[in-house]
Amino acid sequence: MTGRAILTKKDTTPQLDREEVYDLLMNARQADWVELEMANGEILAGAIIFNEFKGTGRLINIDEEISVDFRVDDVRRVKF
């Protein structure tokens, strides 16, 4: 995962609960491009694969040649 840019931001928007994040990830599976803000402040962008039964997924960014596995509990925000 070399070359991955880590962006951080301070934000006062309330954090989504697990159910809201889960629903957004379910809908984001159809999107061409998704931005995930992780619990550690890292922001990742790309397409996602999400396994609804396991609550796990993978974000793939072919432009930056990265692939990152995540759990629904690791995701703070989803934008698509």
Backbone bond lengths (Angstrom), bond angles and torsions (degrees), N, CA, C in turn:
res aa  C-N    CA-C-N  psi(-1)  N-CA   C-N-CA  omega(-1)  CA-C   N-CA-C  phi
1 M - - - 1.432 - - 1.521 111.08 -
2 T 1.281 117.07 33.56 1.451 119.65 176.70 1.511 109.99 -72.53
3 G 1.307 116.28 151.69 1.450 120.39 178.90 1.509 113.96 84.72
4 R 1.324 117.97 0.73 1.458 120.46 -179.21 1.518 109.17 -80.82
5 A 1.308 115.50 124.24 1.455 120.96 178.88 1.524 109.19 -79.85
6 I 1.312 116.21 132.81 1.451 121.36 176.92 1.515 107.87 -109.15
7 L 1.314 115.37 118.91 1.449 121.36 178.67 1.516 107.83 -109.73
8 T 1.303 117.25 140.87 1.454 120.11 175.20 1.510 108.84 -126.47
9 K 1.321 115.58 155.02 1.451 119.28 177.63 1.519 109.02 -151.54
10 K 1.314 115.32 149.72 1.456 121.76 174.58 1.517 106.28 -98.11
11 D 1.317 116.99 133.77 1.447 120.38 -172.20 1.530 108.39 -146.58
12 T 1.316 116.67 141.62 1.457 120.36 179.40 1.523 112.40 -101.56
13 T 1.336 117.60 3.31 1.453 121.07 177.71 1.525 109.02 -66.59
14 P 1.329 118.01 135.46 1.461 119.15 -179.21 1.522 111.93 -60.93
15 Q 1.322 115.67 143.46 1.457 121.03 -179.75 1.527 109.42 -73.28
16 L 1.313 116.61 140.31 1.457 121.99 178.18 1.524 109.45 -72.04
17 D 1.332 116.20 148.71 1.459 117.82 175.86 1.531 109.29 -83.42
18 R 1.314 116.34 171.89 1.463 122.62 -174.20 1.529 111.65 -57.27
19 E 1.327 117.60 -42.92 1.461 121.39 -178.58 1.528 111.84 -64.13
20 E 1.327 117.21 -40.95 1.465 120.89 178.78 1.523 110.84 -65.37
21 V 1.335 116.89 -43.01 1.468 121.02 177.90 1.528 109.76 -62.62
22 Y 1.318 116.77 -44.08 1.466 121.59 179.44 1.531 110.57 -58.00
23 D 1.337 116.85 -47.78 1.470 120.76 179.63 1.523 111.66 -62.08
24 L 1.342 117.01 -41.82 1.470 120.08 178.84 1.531 110.82 -64.38
25 L 1.331 117.15 -40.73 1.468 119.89 178.41 1.525 111.08 -64.78
26 M 1.321 117.13 -37.07 1.471 120.25 177.22 1.526 110.04 -60.80
27 N 1.332 117.08 -43.98 1.463 120.79 179.48 1.520 112.39 -72.99
28 A 1.322 117.04 -32.60 1.467 121.58 -177.50 1.522 112.44 -69.60
29 R 1.317 117.78 -15.98 1.469 120.01 178.71 1.524 111.43 -59.02
30 Q 1.311 117.46 -27.45 1.464 122.08 -178.27 1.530 113.00 -87.51
31 A 1.335 117.04 -12.63 1.464 121.25 -175.77 1.527 111.23 -79.10
32 D 1.334 115.77 148.11 1.462 120.78 176.37 1.524 112.17 -72.99
33 W 1.347 116.86 -31.06 1.462 121.40 -174.66 1.519 108.85 -143.56
34 V 1.316 116.71 130.62 1.457 123.06 -177.18 1.522 108.60 -130.84
35 E 1.317 116.36 143.43 1.463 121.05 173.29 1.524 107.62 -114.51
36 L 1.330 116.47 124.46 1.459 122.01 178.74 1.517 108.95 -111.84
37 E 1.329 116.53 131.26 1.452 120.94 170.03 1.519 106.53 -102.79
38 M 1.313 115.60 121.36 1.447 120.92 -176.10 1.529 110.61 -87.54
39 A 1.310 116.40 163.69 1.464 121.87 -178.74 1.526 111.99 -61.50
40 N 1.331 117.49 -26.74 1.471 121.34 179.79 1.531 112.30 -85.11
41 G 1.346 117.84 4.21 1.456 122.15 178.60 1.517 114.32 93.79
42 E 1.297 117.97 -9.55 1.462 122.78 179.67 1.528 109.53 -69.30
43 I 1.333 116.72 139.93 1.460 121.93 177.12 1.522 108.09 -116.20
44 L 1.340 115.30 124.09 1.459 121.77 -178.10 1.514 108.76 -120.26
45 A 1.320 116.88 146.82 1.453 121.38 179.88 1.518 109.86 -134.95
46 G 1.335 115.55 142.28 1.447 121.73 178.25 1.517 109.49 160.19
47 A 1.304 116.86 -160.54 1.461 122.69 175.81 1.519 107.82 -97.09
48 I 1.345 116.42 150.64 1.459 117.93 -179.50 1.520 112.02 -121.22
49 I 1.315 112.54 153.68 1.454 123.70 167.01 1.522 103.69 -117.15
50 F 1.334 118.18 129.47 1.467 120.66 -177.52 1.514 109.47 -131.12
51 N 1.341 116.65 126.35 1.457 122.63 177.55 1.520 107.66 -95.90
52 E 1.321 115.81 105.48 1.457 120.89 -175.33 1.520 113.37 -64.24
53 F 1.314 118.70 -27.25 1.455 121.69 -176.98 1.515 112.05 -78.90
54 K 1.327 117.24 -36.14 1.460 121.54 179.63 1.525 112.90 -91.85
55 G 1.339 116.98 -19.03 1.460 120.42 -176.85 1.516 112.03 71.64
56 T 1.335 115.68 28.77 1.465 121.61 179.94 1.517 109.59 -125.77
57 G 1.309 115.17 160.81 1.453 119.04 179.23 1.510 112.15 -158.12
58 R 1.312 114.19 -177.80 1.458 121.73 178.34 1.515 107.93 -140.56
59 L 1.312 116.13 132.17 1.458 122.11 173.23 1.521 106.93 -101.64
60 I 1.341 116.08 131.77 1.457 121.69 -178.61 1.518 108.79 -124.12
61 N 1.336 115.51 126.48 1.457 121.28 176.87 1.525 106.37 -121.81
62 I 1.334 116.71 103.31 1.466 119.94 -176.34 1.521 112.21 -72.73
63 D 1.347 117.47 -26.04 1.462 120.32 178.94 1.528 111.16 -66.09
64 E 1.334 116.24 -41.87 1.466 121.12 -179.75 1.525 112.62 -95.21
65 E 1.336 115.69 -1.47 1.460 122.76 179.94 1.523 111.71 55.49
66 I 1.342 115.73 51.38 1.462 120.47 176.93 1.522 110.02 -126.29
67 S 1.297 114.47 154.76 1.452 123.10 175.31 1.528 106.10 -143.53
68 V 1.329 116.46 124.40 1.457 120.79 -175.52 1.528 109.39 -128.37
69 D 1.328 116.81 126.37 1.456 121.60 174.35 1.520 108.91 -82.42
70 F 1.348 116.43 146.84 1.458 119.90 177.69 1.522 110.23 -146.75
71 R 1.329 115.12 160.09 1.459 123.06 171.93 1.520 107.59 -110.87
72 V 1.319 117.42 151.98 1.454 120.43 -178.76 1.534 110.83 -57.21
73 D 1.320 118.17 -32.47 1.463 121.61 179.66 1.525 112.59 -70.94
74 D 1.332 117.97 -15.82 1.469 122.38 178.92 1.529 111.87 -84.66
75 V 1.327 117.75 -13.62 1.462 122.06 -172.69 1.529 110.17 -97.28
76 R 1.329 115.46 127.52 1.457 121.43 178.74 1.531 111.61 -94.85
77 R 1.352 116.78 -40.94 1.460 121.28 -177.79 1.533 109.97 -143.49
78 V 1.328 115.22 152.29 1.462 122.26 177.90 1.518 107.73 -131.99
79 K 1.340 116.11 127.18 1.461 121.29 175.06 1.521 108.54 -127.62
80 F 1.345 115.71 135.57 1.470 120.03 177.13 1.500 110.40 -151.70
